[in-house]
Amino acid sequence: MQKEFDINSRFQLSDGTSIPVFGMGFYRTGSKEVKNIVKWAYKEGYRLFDTAQIYQNEAAIGEAMSELKVPRGEIYLTTKVWNANQTRTRDSIKESLKKLKVQSVDLILLHWPVKESRLKAWEELIKLRDKGFTKSIGVSNYMIKHLEELKEHGYEMPTVNQVEFSPYLQHKELREYCNKEKIVFEGYSPLTKGKRLNDQRLIAIAKKYNKTPAQILIRWVLQSKAVAIPKTSKQERIKENADVFDFSLNDVDLKEMESWEEGLVTGWDPRSQE
Ligand SMILES: NC(=O)c1ccc[n+]([C@@H]2O[C@H](COP(=O)([O-])OP(=O)(O)OC[C@H]3O[C@@H](n4cnc5c(N)ncnc54)[C@H](OP(=O)(O)O)[C@@H]3O)[C@@H](O)[C@H]2O)c1
């Protein structure tokens, strides 16, 4: 990978803004842990924080960001509209901004393609973006059919699609589609929620580079041109997970990892969502 690729690198979004290639996930992060994580992560160079209404830690993140006392523009803040809120998107976003203690966020995603409400919610997000509630809007867990639906209805396409992503779940076709449509692919659960960190093939590659299995998985996401948002609440792992910008996986190892596809889904599976 390019030498100039570092923790401050960003991907261009189709709306003219950009998103950091690397950040911290906050799924299942308890509110009490948030303050330290935000502090430690910021110190290690993390500049993207990924939360959601359903994670119930927006208020703690807002508090922690205020205490950091850094200019708002230094942090790329993402939140997501929860399914039940898709029929009250605007009000729910107002609540999110209040909890996060910000005037606007950088990216709002529809968390899940709820059949009955996703189109209206997307229309509402476009309006919210135009009114300045957020710089960018995107979706999460959208498969090609869900993205095509937006197109068929004449809506603008999302800037970002956040989807589970690891060598064990590669979404090749979806990524090609996103690339073609200029939608940045953001990979969640890059560490497979810990489920494959003991894979002997992964351990062997990690040894070769003198890196940990987690670092290899994060690096694989980045070299696949996706945003990586690993989650941890441990200080040493915050450092470890960010230490992935001083090496490159070579073509042989990338090819080897490409063969690990097994359709592993560690959370919800959007592939069967109508
Ligand atoms: N849009 C969506 O639907 C969606 C769904 C899931 C996730 N996400 C986003 O993606 C983020 C990441 O995904 P995730 O939280 O599901 O899973 P993940 O990042 O794949 O894995 C997190 C797990 O790995 C452990 N871990 C972290 N660093 C490690 C290391 N260096 N060595 C060993 N274990 C390590 C963590 O434990 P410790 O905390 O104890 O270190 C935690 O149990 C989420 O936090 C969230 O922001 C989005």
PDBQT file of the ligand as one rigid body, heavy atoms in Angstrom, charges set to zero:
ROOT
HETATM    1  N1  LIG A 301     -23.803  -0.558  11.500  1.00  0.00    +0.000 N 
HETATM    2  C1  LIG A 301     -23.950  -1.678  12.171  1.00  0.00    +0.000 C 
HETATM    3  O1  LIG A 301     -24.968  -2.360  12.073  1.00  0.00    +0.000 OA
HETATM    4  C2  LIG A 301     -22.844  -2.122  13.075  1.00  0.00    +0.000 A 
HETATM    5  C3  LIG A 301     -22.895  -3.407  13.637  1.00  0.00    +0.000 A 
HETATM    6  C4  LIG A 301     -21.827  -3.795  14.445  1.00  0.00    +0.000 A 
HETATM    7  C5  LIG A 301     -20.775  -2.923  14.672  1.00  0.00    +0.000 A 
HETATM    8  N2  LIG A 301     -20.776  -1.660  14.146  1.00  0.00    +0.000 N 
HETATM    9  C6  LIG A 301     -19.685  -0.690  14.412  1.00  0.00    +0.000 C 
HETATM   10  O2  LIG A 301     -18.424  -1.299  14.190  1.00  0.00    +0.000 OA
HETATM   11  C7  LIG A 301     -17.652  -1.274  15.389  1.00  0.00    +0.000 C 
HETATM   12  C8  LIG A 301     -16.761  -2.490  15.504  1.00  0.00    +0.000 C 
HETATM   13  O3  LIG A 301     -17.489  -3.692  15.435  1.00  0.00    +0.000 OA
HETATM   14  P1  LIG A 301     -17.765  -4.616  16.720  1.00  0.00    +0.000 P 
HETATM   15  O4  LIG A 301     -17.725  -3.821  17.942  1.00  0.00    +0.000 OA
HETATM   16  O5  LIG A 301     -19.000  -5.378  16.395  1.00  0.00    +0.000 OA
HETATM   17  O6  LIG A 301     -16.618  -5.698  16.678  1.00  0.00    +0.000 OA
HETATM   18  P2  LIG A 301     -15.024  -5.773  16.416  1.00  0.00    +0.000 P 
HETATM   19  O7  LIG A 301     -14.420  -4.437  16.380  1.00  0.00    +0.000 OA
HETATM   20  O8  LIG A 301     -14.846  -6.700  15.290  1.00  0.00    +0.000 OA
HETATM   21  O9  LIG A 301     -14.538  -6.559  17.714  1.00  0.00    +0.000 OA
HETATM   22  C9  LIG A 301     -14.657  -6.034  18.992  1.00  0.00    +0.000 C 
HETATM   23  C10 LIG A 301     -14.251  -7.133  19.965  1.00  0.00    +0.000 C 
HETATM   24  O10 LIG A 301     -12.881  -7.466  19.791  1.00  0.00    +0.000 OA
HETATM   25  C11 LIG A 301     -12.170  -7.267  21.001  1.00  0.00    +0.000 C 
HETATM   26  N3  LIG A 301     -10.879  -6.664  20.654  1.00  0.00    +0.000 N 
HETATM   27  C12 LIG A 301     -10.635  -5.397  20.256  1.00  0.00    +0.000 A 
HETATM   28  N4  LIG A 301      -9.337  -5.211  19.965  1.00  0.00    +0.000 NA
HETATM   29  C13 LIG A 301      -8.727  -6.408  20.175  1.00  0.00    +0.000 A 
HETATM   30  C14 LIG A 301      -7.393  -6.836  20.069  1.00  0.00    +0.000 A 
HETATM   31  N5  LIG A 301      -6.421  -6.015  19.668  1.00  0.00    +0.000 N 
HETATM   32  N6  LIG A 301      -7.103  -8.134  20.390  1.00  0.00    +0.000 NA
HETATM   33  C15 LIG A 301      -8.088  -8.963  20.798  1.00  0.00    +0.000 A 
HETATM   34  N7  LIG A 301      -9.387  -8.615  20.917  1.00  0.00    +0.000 NA
HETATM   35  C16 LIG A 301      -9.706  -7.330  20.612  1.00  0.00    +0.000 A 
HETATM   36  C17 LIG A 301     -13.025  -6.338  21.822  1.00  0.00    +0.000 C 
HETATM   37  O11 LIG A 301     -12.888  -6.589  23.197  1.00  0.00    +0.000 OA
HETATM   38  P3  LIG A 301     -12.395  -5.429  24.239  1.00  0.00    +0.000 P 
HETATM   39  O12 LIG A 301     -13.340  -4.282  24.103  1.00  0.00    +0.000 OA
HETATM   40  O13 LIG A 301     -12.479  -6.149  25.541  1.00  0.00    +0.000 OA
HETATM   41  O14 LIG A 301     -10.993  -5.102  23.830  1.00  0.00    +0.000 OA
HETATM   42  C18 LIG A 301     -14.444  -6.725  21.390  1.00  0.00    +0.000 C 
HETATM   43  O15 LIG A 301     -14.879  -7.852  22.096  1.00  0.00    +0.000 OA
HETATM   44  C19 LIG A 301     -18.730  -1.210  16.466  1.00  0.00    +0.000 C 
HETATM   45  O16 LIG A 301     -18.221  -0.848  17.717  1.00  0.00    +0.000 OA
HETATM   46  C20 LIG A 301     -19.691  -0.221  15.859  1.00  0.00    +0.000 C 
HETATM   47  O17 LIG A 301     -19.222   1.091  15.991  1.00  0.00    +0.000 OA
HETATM   48  C21 LIG A 301     -21.793  -1.264  13.335  1.00  0.00    +0.000 A 
ENDROOT
TORSDOF 0
